[in-house]
Amino acid sequence: MTKKEKLIEILYSGLLEIRLLANRNSEDRRIVNLTNILHNLPKAVIDDEGFDYELLKNNLSEYQKQHKDDCMDFIKFLKED
C-alpha cells in the first residue's frame, strides 16, 4: 500500500467513525447525513472507475437544499469548467 493509499484509508476510516459517533446522538443527524455522502470519496481519489458522480451531485444538492442557510457550496466543485 502506498503512502497516498494509507492516507486515503485513514480519511475514509475517520469519516466512517465520525458517522458512527454522530449516529449515537439523534441531534447529530446532519453530521451522519454529510459523512454518509462523503465517506466513499477518499476511495474514489485512488480509483474513480465506477464511481457515481451523478449520485454524489444529487446527494450533495439535496443536502445543500436542506441546509441552505448554513452550508458550504459543495456542488461548485463538481461543475464542469
Sequence and secondary structure as in RCSB ss.txt:
>XXXX:A:sequence
MTKKEKLIEILYSGLLEIRLLANRNSEDRRIVNLTNILHNLPKAVIDDEGFDYELLKNNLSEYQKQHKDDCMDFI
KFLKED
>XXXX:A:secstr
  HHHHHHHHHHHHHHHHHHHHHTSGGGHHHHHHHHHHTTHHHHHH  TT  HHHHHHHHHHHHHHTTTS    G
GGGS  
